[in-house]
């Protein structure tokens, strides 16, 4: 394992070398790599979703290459190196699992408390200071809410959470009922509605990001079937009426429902 990691590091250094290396790789910076890192992360998640283990192995390799690349960039600037990354995460894992790495196995880990102790050592002034800015908005909303919950800034029952979603939806409707609709106000109220919906998902112990991903995938799957049904009737999306598309949509939903019931009975 160490041999292959060393080989990957050597390849990265060669690619980064301004003399004889790759022109594209040698020009990359922390900022320029961000979008590629995000893309590779989603490709890993996509491979897991499809249960494609061959593709997952490849995508994890691509993601590892990103980490090695960042480490090489940092090493060039005298900031840190790959060993420092490994040491930091190893130290963090040990400190956050005292029930595993100490003699007292009765200790129950309190993740947020342990992480707060780490933040205090870094002398941060806000509970929310180190939440990443570049993560997807749904994930960020959940992190904000989870960070505030341990200090009591959270509902302890489900009904007020549901009521808040309804309240925010009502405020969106109120904005839309104005004689002159202000798009900035609608945007603000929609943001509040989404934030409240993420909070509801968190209280239901489901991941809002995964919920939306699943909803996206379901819509894509069903819409493709709608296209197929229309094609079988010699109709296309441009010429088909909304009523025809809605009828096809309902047929697809019924087919999926029937198929799901058959699978349950099996």
C-alpha positions as CSV (number, residue, x, y, z in Angstrom):
1,X,0.0,0.0,0.0
2,X,2.8,2.4,0.9
3,X,4.6,1.6,-2.3
4,X,1.6,2.5,-4.4
5,X,0.9,5.7,-2.5
6,X,4.5,6.7,-2.9
7,X,4.1,6.0,-6.7
8,X,1.0,8.2,-6.8
9,X,2.9,11.0,-5.0
10,X,5.8,10.7,-7.4
11,X,3.5,10.8,-10.4
12,X,1.8,13.9,-9.0
13,X,5.2,15.7,-8.5
14,X,6.3,14.8,-12.0
15,X,3.0,16.2,-13.4
16,X,3.4,19.4,-11.4
17,X,7.1,19.9,-12.5
18,X,7.3,23.0,-14.7
19,X,10.1,21.3,-16.6
20,X,9.0,18.2,-18.4
21,X,5.7,18.0,-16.6
22,X,2.1,18.6,-17.6
23,X,1.4,22.2,-18.5
24,X,-2.2,22.0,-17.1
25,X,-1.2,20.3,-13.8
26,X,1.7,22.7,-13.2
27,X,-0.7,25.7,-13.4
28,X,-3.3,24.5,-10.9
29,X,-3.9,26.2,-7.6
30,X,-6.1,25.5,-4.5
31,X,-8.8,27.7,-6.0
32,X,-8.7,26.2,-9.5
33,X,-9.1,22.7,-8.2
34,X,-12.2,23.3,-6.1
35,X,-14.7,22.6,-8.8
36,X,-12.9,19.4,-9.8
37,X,-12.8,18.2,-6.2
38,X,-16.6,18.7,-5.9
39,X,-17.1,16.9,-9.2
40,X,-15.0,13.9,-8.1
41,X,-16.9,13.7,-4.8
42,X,-20.2,13.6,-6.6
43,X,-18.9,10.9,-9.0
44,X,-18.0,8.8,-6.0
45,X,-21.5,9.2,-4.6
46,X,-23.0,8.4,-8.0
47,X,-21.0,5.1,-8.2
48,X,-22.2,4.2,-4.7
49,X,-25.8,5.0,-5.6
50,X,-25.5,2.7,-8.7
51,X,-23.7,0.0,-6.7
52,X,-21.0,0.0,-9.3
53,X,-18.0,-1.2,-7.4
54,X,-15.7,-1.2,-10.4
55,X,-16.5,2.4,-11.1
56,X,-16.4,3.2,-7.3
57,X,-12.8,2.0,-7.2
58,X,-11.8,4.2,-10.0
59,X,-13.7,7.3,-8.7
60,X,-12.2,6.8,-5.2
61,X,-8.8,6.8,-6.9
62,X,-9.6,10.1,-8.6
63,X,-10.7,11.6,-5.3
64,X,-7.5,10.4,-3.6
65,X,-5.5,12.0,-6.4
66,X,-7.2,15.3,-5.5
67,X,-5.9,15.0,-1.9
68,X,-2.4,14.1,-3.0
69,X,-2.5,17.0,-5.4
70,X,-3.5,19.4,-2.7
71,X,-0.8,18.0,-0.4
72,X,1.8,18.6,-3.1
73,X,0.6,22.2,-3.6
74,X,0.8,22.8,0.1
75,X,4.2,21.2,0.3
76,X,5.6,23.5,-2.4
77,X,4.4,26.5,-0.4
78,X,5.8,25.2,2.8
79,X,2.4,24.9,4.4
80,X,2.0,21.2,5.1
81,X,2.5,17.8,3.4
82,X,0.6,14.5,3.0
83,X,2.0,13.1,6.3
84,X,0.7,16.2,8.1
85,X,-2.8,15.5,6.7
86,X,-2.6,11.8,7.8
87,X,-1.4,12.8,11.3
88,X,-4.1,15.5,11.7
89,X,-6.9,13.2,10.8
90,X,-5.5,10.3,12.9
91,X,-5.1,12.6,16.0
92,X,-8.7,13.8,15.4
93,X,-10.1,10.3,15.2
94,X,-8.3,9.2,18.4
95,X,-9.5,12.3,20.3
96,X,-13.1,11.8,19.2
97,X,-13.2,8.2,20.1
98,X,-12.1,8.0,23.7
99,X,-14.2,5.0,24.3
100,X,-12.0,3.1,21.8
101,X,-8.6,4.6,22.3
102,X,-8.5,5.0,26.1
103,X,-8.5,2.5,29.0
104,X,-12.0,3.7,30.0
105,X,-14.4,1.9,27.7
106,X,-17.4,3.3,29.5
107,X,-16.9,6.8,28.1
108,X,-19.7,7.7,25.7
109,X,-18.6,10.1,22.9
110,X,-20.4,13.4,22.6
111,X,-19.4,14.4,19.1
112,X,-20.6,18.0,19.2
113,X,-19.0,18.6,22.6
114,X,-15.7,17.1,21.4
115,X,-15.7,19.2,18.3
116,X,-16.6,22.3,20.3
117,X,-13.5,21.6,22.5
118,X,-11.4,21.5,19.3
119,X,-13.0,24.8,18.2
120,X,-12.3,26.4,21.6
121,X,-8.6,25.5,21.2
122,X,-8.6,27.4,17.9
123,X,-10.1,30.4,19.7
124,X,-13.0,30.8,17.4
125,X,-15.7,33.2,18.5
126,X,-18.8,31.7,17.0
127,X,-20.3,28.3,17.0
128,X,-20.8,28.7,13.3
129,X,-17.4,30.0,12.3
130,X,-15.9,26.9,10.7
131,X,-18.9,25.7,8.6
132,X,-17.6,25.3,5.1
133,X,-18.9,27.9,2.6
134,X,-18.6,25.8,-0.5
135,X,-20.7,22.7,0.5
136,X,-24.2,22.3,-1.1
137,X,-26.7,24.6,0.4
138,X,-29.0,21.8,1.8
139,X,-26.0,20.2,3.6
140,X,-24.9,23.6,4.9
141,X,-28.3,24.3,6.3
142,X,-28.3,21.0,8.1
143,X,-24.8,21.6,9.6
144,X,-25.9,25.0,10.9
145,X,-29.0,23.5,12.6
146,X,-27.0,20.6,14.0
147,X,-24.4,22.9,15.4
148,X,-27.1,25.0,17.2
149,X,-29.1,22.1,18.6
150,X,-26.7,21.0,21.4
151,X,-26.9,24.5,23.0
152,X,-30.7,24.4,23.1
153,X,-31.5,26.5,20.0
154,X,-33.8,23.8,18.6
155,X,-37.3,22.4,18.9
156,X,-37.6,19.3,21.0
157,X,-40.9,18.2,19.4
158,X,-41.9,17.6,15.8
159,X,-45.1,19.7,15.7
160,X,-43.5,23.1,15.9
161,X,-41.1,22.1,13.2
162,X,-44.0,21.2,10.9
163,X,-45.8,24.4,11.9
164,X,-42.7,26.4,10.9
165,X,-42.7,24.9,7.4
166,X,-46.4,25.8,7.0
167,X,-45.7,29.3,8.3
168,X,-42.9,29.8,5.8
169,X,-45.0,28.5,2.9
170,X,-47.7,30.9,4.0
171,X,-45.3,33.8,3.8
172,X,-44.3,32.8,0.3
173,X,-48.0,32.8,-0.7
174,X,-48.4,36.2,0.9
175,X,-45.6,37.6,-1.2
176,X,-47.1,36.2,-4.3
177,X,-50.4,37.8,-3.5
178,X,-49.0,41.3,-3.5
179,X,-50.1,43.6,-6.3
180,X,-46.4,44.1,-7.2
181,X,-44.3,41.0,-6.7
182,X,-40.8,41.8,-5.5
183,X,-38.5,39.0,-6.7
184,X,-36.0,39.7,-3.9
185,X,-38.7,39.2,-1.3
186,X,-39.9,36.0,-3.0
187,X,-36.3,34.7,-3.1
188,X,-35.8,35.5,0.6
189,X,-39.1,33.7,1.6
190,X,-38.3,30.7,-0.5
191,X,-34.9,30.5,1.2
192,X,-36.6,30.5,4.6
193,X,-39.0,27.8,3.4
194,X,-36.2,25.6,2.2
195,X,-34.3,26.1,5.5
196,X,-37.3,25.1,7.5
197,X,-37.8,22.1,5.3
198,X,-34.2,21.0,5.9
199,X,-34.9,21.4,9.6
200,X,-38.0,19.1,9.3
201,X,-35.9,16.5,7.4
202,X,-33.3,16.7,10.2
203,X,-35.9,16.1,12.9
204,X,-37.2,13.1,10.9
205,X,-33.6,11.8,10.8
206,X,-33.3,11.8,7.0
207,X,-30.7,13.7,5.0
208,X,-32.3,16.5,2.9
209,X,-29.5,16.3,0.3
210,X,-30.2,12.6,-0.3
211,X,-34.0,13.1,-0.2
212,X,-33.6,15.7,-3.0
213,X,-31.2,13.5,-4.9
214,X,-33.7,10.6,-4.7
215,X,-36.5,12.9,-5.8
216,X,-34.4,14.1,-8.8
217,X,-33.6,10.6,-9.8
218,X,-37.3,9.5,-9.5
219,X,-38.4,12.5,-11.6
220,X,-35.8,11.7,-14.3
221,X,-36.8,8.0,-14.4
222,X,-40.5,8.8,-14.7
223,X,-40.0,11.6,-17.2
224,X,-38.1,9.3,-19.5
225,X,-41.0,6.9,-19.4
226,X,-43.4,9.7,-20.2
227,X,-41.2,10.5,-23.3
228,X,-41.4,6.8,-24.3
229,X,-45.2,6.6,-23.9
230,X,-45.6,9.7,-26.0
231,X,-43.3,8.3,-28.6
232,X,-45.3,5.1,-28.8
233,X,-48.3,7.3,-29.7
234,X,-46.3,9.2,-32.3
235,X,-46.3,12.3,-30.1
236,X,-43.3,14.3,-29.0
237,X,-42.8,16.7,-26.1
238,X,-43.1,19.8,-28.3
239,X,-46.4,18.9,-29.8
240,X,-48.0,17.1,-26.8
241,X,-50.4,19.1,-24.6
242,X,-50.0,19.4,-20.9
243,X,-53.0,17.1,-20.4
244,X,-51.4,14.4,-22.6
245,X,-48.1,14.6,-20.6
246,X,-50.0,14.6,-17.3
247,X,-52.0,11.5,-18.4
248,X,-48.7,9.7,-19.3
249,X,-47.2,10.8,-16.0
250,X,-50.1,9.2,-14.1
251,X,-49.8,6.0,-16.1
252,X,-46.1,5.8,-15.2
253,X,-46.8,6.4,-11.5
254,X,-49.4,3.6,-11.6
255,X,-47.1,1.2,-13.3
256,X,-44.4,1.8,-10.7
257,X,-46.9,1.4,-7.9
258,X,-48.2,-1.9,-9.3
259,X,-44.6,-3.1,-9.8
260,X,-43.7,-2.2,-6.2
261,X,-46.7,-4.1,-4.9
262,X,-45.7,-7.2,-6.9
263,X,-42.2,-7.0,-5.5
264,X,-43.5,-6.8,-2.0
265,X,-45.6,-9.9,-2.5
266,X,-42.7,-11.8,-3.9
